[in-house]
Amino acid sequence: MAKVIVTCGKICSGKSCYSAKIKDSLNAVVLSTDEATYDLINNEQGDFYNVFVERVNKYLVKKAAQIAKAGANVIFDRGLWTKTERREMREYFASEGVACEIHYVCVDDETWRKNISERNQRVLSGNGGSDFYLDDGLMNKLKTLWEEPEPGEADFVYKVNRA
């Protein structure tokens, strides 16, 4: 039976790279909130952005379940920043009769800072793709939203350390 793998991790931790890395071995479809947001509204960070991202996520969750029920594995490149989000994701897929795994992409602080710096340089040079610039204000906001998964909360932990 097909399953949905949902990535969990801080912004710029390497979730998209991890998703691309495991995609072929799992014969999976990747659904990405960042990619959808970029393709549909070019990551415009106005007042509507958070509402739009929430709507995109709800849509992609439904699509992930439908794709898995049709027999294809799905990697949902998402984030799942809070314990509540992770619990709700598991409950939703269980209610749909779809197997769900949470894969935590865990990055050490030095690599994380390098990832953010490289991302920002790509964005500034016009090669950022679906990425958006992470300034200090946004980073401070995002840091307050992140809740580290507790032991046993993730089905798989992928440690990123390129330092």
N, C-alpha and C positions, 0 to 999 in steps of 0.2 A: 504494500500500500504506500502511496505517496505521502510525503510529509511536508510541513512548513517549518523551515528554520528561520527564526527571527534573530537578527543580530542585536546585541546589546553592547553599548559602550559610549564613552564620552565623544563629543564632537571631535573630529580630527584624530580619532584613535586608530583608524585603519579598517573600519567596518566595510567600506566599499572595496578596498583591496582584498580583504579576506573573502568577501562574497565572490569576487571575480576568481580568486584562487581555488575555491571549492566548487564552483559552478559546474565545470565540465565533469569532474569526477562523480558528481551526484546527478548529472544529466538534468539540471535544474534551470528554471526560469528565475531571473532576478527581478524583483520589484523594488524600486528605490524611490523613497519619498523625495530625496534631493533631486533626482533626475526628473521626476514628474513635475515638481515645483518649478524647476528651471525651464523645462519644455513648455509649461503652460503660462507662467507669469514672469519668466526670466528673473526669478528670485527677488522681485521688487519687494523691498522691506517696509512697505507702508503699513498703515493701520490694519489693513485687511490680511496681511501675511499670516498671522497666527491662526486666524479663522480658516483661511484657505488651507494651510498645512493640516489642520485638524480634519477638514473635509477630505483631503487627499488621503490621509491615513485611514480614515473609516472606509473609504472606497477600496483602497488597496488591501485592507484586511479581508473584505468580502471577496475580492478577486482572488486573493491567495487561497482562501477556502475552496472556491469554485475550481481553481486550477488543480489543486491537490485532489479534490474529489474526481476530477476528470483523469487523474492518473499521473500527473507530472509533479515532480518535486518543485518546491518554491523556496527561494531565499528572499526573505523580506528584509531589506537593508534599511533598518529603521532607527534604532537607538535604545528604545525602552529605558528611559532615564530613571524611572522611579519604580519602587517595589510594587506599587499599585498598578502601574502600567503592565509590568511583567505578569502579575497575577491575573489581571483582566484579559491579557492576551491568551494565556493558557486556558482560562475558563471559556473564552469565546470559541477557540478551536475545539476544545473538548465537547462543547455543546453542539458543534457542527459535525462531530465524529471524525475529526481530522487530527492526526498525530502532529504534535508541535514540539520543537526543541528550541531552547534558548541558548545561543552561542555568545558568550561574553568575550569581546575583544578587549583585552586588558593591556594597557600601554604604560610603560614606566614614564616618570615625569620628564626626564631629559629627552626621550624620543618624542613625547607629546609636544614639548616646546619646539623641537625641530620640525615636526609635522605642521604645526601652526604657522611657523615662519615660512616654510616652503610653500604652503597653501597660499598665504598672503602674497608672496612674491609672484606666484602663478597668476593670481587674480589681478595684481597690479600690472603685470606684463600682458594681460589680455588672453592668457592661456589657462584660465581657471575653470573652464567648462561649467559644470553645475555648482561649483563652489562659490561662496561669497566671502568677502573680506571679514576677518574677525578682529575688530578693534578691542581695546581694553574694556570699554563699557559693556560690549556684548559678551566678552569672555567672563567678566565678573558676574553678569546676570546668569550665564549658562552654568558657571561653577556652582551657583547656589541651587540650581535645579537638579544636579546630578546626585543620585543615591547609589553608592557602590553596592553591587549585589552581595548578599550574605552567602556564606558557604552553603552549597546545596541548591541555591536558587537558580543557577545556570546548569544546563546539561553538559556543556563543554566550555572550557576556558582556553582561549588562544592568546598566548602572551606575545606581544609585539615588543621587541627590543632590538633596535638597530644601532644603538649607540656604541 
